[in-house]
Amino acid sequence: DEKKISVNFTMLLKWLFFCVLCFSITASASEKDLPKEVPLIAYTSWNVFGSWMNFLHANGTYILSRPYNTAGFQDMTILNDNLFVMSETAGIYHVNLETGVPTPVFDNRTAWSSDTADLTNDGKHFYVASAASDATYLYRVTSDGKPAGITKLPLHFITTGLTWDGTYLWTLGATWAEPTTTLLLAFDVSRWPHVSRVTHLKGSVPLADCLGLWFDGTAFWTANRGYKSAQGNPKIFRFKKDGTVLKSWMEPDVGPKALRFGYAAVRVTIHKKDTTL
């Protein structure tokens, strides 16, 4: 009836106003400058409308969020003081920390075997892990964006994070046999394209519902995936291999937080002159 249509239309207008307001908040925040020569925390969050690159001070104080039209900013990695992010829909991007401008490094929308892809680097190559129905594939890409091979992990693994510790490739995720149990496993890629599991190395994560993985030289970083709930906002964790939390930060409740969730976190420093490729 007319009354019901009127109520639904009013609710739709309120919803649209809410979305515009939220995007205005993040857009206006992005006009600030990020501080230089101090450690910052960067973490990605996204939903069906787009992605955000969010920044905190080392003490967890919120600085700003930068909105992007590209959906699915997920895992991140640092190479030569440059920040790279994995987009589920478009490949690997270099993100200029000063301007926020993303530049495609490997823009291949058909390369990955699934929508979820995780990213790291060993100083020479990027690695992307992506789980398909038949296997978990590992892609290698040179630092200047050239394909350098595809192989399979020896374990059919649903990856939700990937990082390099200087010797081994570490994956965060779960097996198809036990999808609710999150594991932290190491793999040897020194004989590429042959990849073997390092069975004596196995870790744990602070919470089962974590996404993204980064190693800072001493400890791992990850982000709690969940939406804001009665327990509070999702958290960013810095933790030991055994899952012991060294420090945690609350993801700030900014922008359309009710509709997005965090994916990955890294520590970055913007130098006086941002390093370029």
Solvent accessible surface area in square Angstrom, and as a share of the most:
residue,aa,sasa,rsa
1,D,127,0.66
2,E,151,0.68
3,K,159,0.67
4,K,132,0.56
5,I,119,0.60
6,S,65,0.42
7,V,76,0.43
8,N,77,0.39
9,F,115,0.48
10,T,60,0.35
11,M,121,0.54
12,L,91,0.45
13,L,91,0.45
14,K,138,0.58
15,W,111,0.39
16,L,91,0.45
17,F,139,0.58
18,F,74,0.31
19,C,18,0.11
20,V,97,0.56
21,L,84,0.42
22,C,5,0.03
23,F,65,0.27
24,S,54,0.35
25,I,77,0.39
26,T,0,0.00
27,A,46,0.35
28,S,66,0.42
29,A,12,0.09
30,S,34,0.22
31,E,145,0.65
32,K,112,0.47
33,D,123,0.64
34,L,9,0.04
35,P,44,0.28
36,K,65,0.28
37,E,80,0.36
38,V,60,0.34
39,P,67,0.42
40,L,0,0.00
41,I,1,0.01
42,A,0,0.00
43,Y,0,0.00
44,T,0,0.00
45,S,0,0.00
46,W,40,0.14
47,N,11,0.06
48,V,129,0.74
49,F,96,0.40
50,G,1,0.01
51,S,1,0.01
52,W,1,0.00
53,M,0,0.00
54,N,0,0.00
55,F,0,0.00
56,L,0,0.00
57,H,66,0.30
58,A,44,0.34
59,N,113,0.58
60,G,21,0.20
61,T,74,0.43
62,Y,63,0.24
63,I,14,0.07
64,L,0,0.00
65,S,0,0.00
66,R,13,0.05
67,P,40,0.25
68,Y,26,0.10
69,N,152,0.78
70,T,36,0.21
71,A,28,0.22
72,G,0,0.00
73,F,1,0.00
74,Q,2,0.01
75,D,0,0.00
76,M,1,0.00
77,T,3,0.02
78,I,41,0.21
79,L,10,0.05
80,N,112,0.57
81,D,74,0.38
82,N,3,0.02
83,L,0,0.00
84,F,0,0.00
85,V,0,0.00
86,M,0,0.00
87,S,0,0.00
88,E,30,0.14
89,T,56,0.32
90,A,1,0.01
91,G,0,0.00
92,I,0,0.00
93,Y,21,0.08
94,H,15,0.07
95,V,1,0.00
96,N,32,0.16
97,L,3,0.01
98,E,69,0.31
99,T,90,0.52
100,G,5,0.05
101,V,85,0.49
102,P,43,0.27
103,T,71,0.41
104,P,68,0.43
105,V,26,0.15
106,F,21,0.09
107,D,75,0.39
108,N,53,0.27
109,R,162,0.59
110,T,121,0.71
111,A,22,0.17
112,W,23,0.08
113,S,44,0.28
114,S,38,0.25
115,D,103,0.53
116,T,50,0.29
117,A,0,0.00
118,D,0,0.00
119,L,0,0.00
120,T,4,0.02
121,N,14,0.07
122,D,40,0.21
123,G,44,0.42
124,K,154,0.65
125,H,38,0.17
126,F,0,0.00
127,Y,2,0.01
128,V,0,0.00
129,A,0,0.00
130,S,0,0.00
131,A,15,0.12
132,A,16,0.13
133,S,103,0.67
134,D,93,0.48
135,A,12,0.09
136,T,0,0.00
137,Y,42,0.16
138,L,0,0.00
139,Y,17,0.07
140,R,45,0.17
141,V,3,0.01
142,T,35,0.20
143,S,44,0.28
144,D,96,0.50
145,G,13,0.13
146,K,120,0.51
147,P,101,0.64
148,A,30,0.24
149,G,32,0.31
150,I,107,0.54
151,T,22,0.13
152,K,106,0.45
153,L,9,0.05
154,P,79,0.50
155,L,49,0.24
156,H,58,0.26
157,F,0,0.00
158,I,52,0.26
159,T,3,0.02
160,T,28,0.16
161,G,0,0.00
162,L,1,0.00
163,T,3,0.02
164,W,56,0.20
165,D,44,0.23
166,G,55,0.53
167,T,80,0.47
168,Y,51,0.19
169,L,0,0.00
170,W,6,0.02
171,T,0,0.00
172,L,0,0.00
173,G,2,0.02
174,A,9,0.07
175,T,21,0.12
176,W,119,0.42
177,A,94,0.73
178,E,107,0.48
179,P,82,0.52
180,T,120,0.70
181,T,59,0.34
182,T,27,0.16
183,L,32,0.16
184,L,0,0.00
185,L,1,0.00
186,A,0,0.00
187,F,0,0.00
188,D,38,0.19
189,V,7,0.04
190,S,95,0.61
191,R,167,0.61
192,W,42,0.15
193,P,83,0.52
194,H,93,0.41
195,V,9,0.05
196,S,41,0.27
197,R,80,0.29
198,V,13,0.07
199,T,104,0.61
200,H,143,0.64
201,L,30,0.15
202,K,115,0.49
203,G,8,0.08
204,S,52,0.33
205,V,21,0.12
206,P,30,0.19
207,L,85,0.42
208,A,65,0.51
209,D,71,0.37
210,C,4,0.02
211,L,6,0.03
212,G,0,0.00
213,L,2,0.01
214,W,31,0.11
215,F,42,0.17
216,D,30,0.15
217,G,58,0.56
218,T,107,0.62
219,A,2,0.01
220,F,8,0.03
221,W,3,0.01
222,T,0,0.00
223,A,0,0.00
224,N,23,0.12
225,R,101,0.37
226,G,24,0.23
227,Y,125,0.48
228,K,99,0.42
229,S,57,0.37
230,A,105,0.81
231,Q,161,0.72
232,G,26,0.25
233,N,25,0.13
234,P,3,0.02
235,K,73,0.31
236,I,0,0.00
237,F,13,0.05
238,R,49,0.18
239,F,0,0.00
240,K,101,0.43
241,K,81,0.35
242,D,96,0.50
243,G,14,0.13
244,T,67,0.39
245,V,63,0.36
246,L,75,0.37
247,K,102,0.43
248,S,44,0.28
249,W,18,0.06
250,M,93,0.42
251,E,0,0.00
252,P,19,0.12
253,D,74,0.38
254,V,28,0.16
255,G,16,0.16
256,P,3,0.02
257,K,4,0.02
258,A,70,0.54
259,L,46,0.23
260,R,0,0.00
261,F,19,0.08
262,G,0,0.00
263,Y,5,0.02
264,A,1,0.01
265,A,2,0.01
266,V,1,0.00
267,R,89,0.33
268,V,7,0.04
269,T,44,0.25
270,I,1,0.01
271,H,60,0.27
272,K,150,0.63
273,K,176,0.75
274,D,16,0.08
275,T,48,0.28
276,T,95,0.55
277,L,131,0.65
